[in-house]
Amino acid sequence: MSIIMQNRITTVKPIDNPQHISLLLPTRGKPAHLSKVLDSIENTVGNPDGIDIWIYVDNDDDITKRYIETEQYLEYSFKINWVTGKRTISQGEMANALWKSCTTNSGIYVPWNDDYLFKSSNWDSAIRDTFNRHPGQMVLAYIKDPLMGGADHITLPVLCAEWTNVTGKLLTYFFPFWFDDTWLDQVGQMVQRKVRIEGIKIEPIQGKGKTARLKNLLFWHTFFDNLINDCYIESDD
């Protein structure tokens, strides 16, 4: 099956440093969790100068704003950037806002969560090594999610700048939660560029739990099925 990219190049970002990694992290009302995530990054990153963090904060998130005012985050060895905006409808909207706001113009983007901890050292080197093994870095990489058990499903994608420049986005704006990763998974398989990053161990805080604000799962599943043809790609077959 031949794949034709649709006219999706709505935003093209330059690539100033192909080896730099930017973690894009939405958060809301959980500074204690956020601190644990940042601590885990501090304790495990191999090259703190080779990464930075971009964190989305809602305008009405006073708890997180008070955390920012303490300036505790300045103690970390990597740079943390804050993006404040309206409370978005979808998680994809937050991720895209962070991607567009990222002035580092990195070669690698990691959509992350405020409730997942890094547990293995040099995870940043493992990410770079994975992309560097593939010419042009045009792959859809992912970190194994322990909550998925034996399923080989992408829930924690790692995207190269080349991928986002072709699609014009990090994620879609459609879904409040979930399903964006399922589309990425399917596209990665169709173009045969789905690659698992080995050697990275992560752990959800307190076993994670149910997704906040997730309602009407049956509706969103049906919505997902009906919009598959409007995914990132279309076939000419």
Secondary structure, DSSP 8 states (H G I E B T S, - for coil): --EEE-S--S-----SEEEEEEEEEE--S-HHHHHHHHHHHHHH-S-GGGEEEEEEEETT-HHHHHHHHHTGGGGSSSEEEEEEE---SSHHHHHHHHHHH-TT-EEEEEE--TTEEE-STTHHHHHHHHHHTSGGG--EEEE--GGGTT----SSEEEEHHHHHHHTSSS-SS-SSSSHHHHHHHHHHHTT-EEEETT--EEEGGG--S-TT---HHHHHHHHHHTGGGSSEEE--
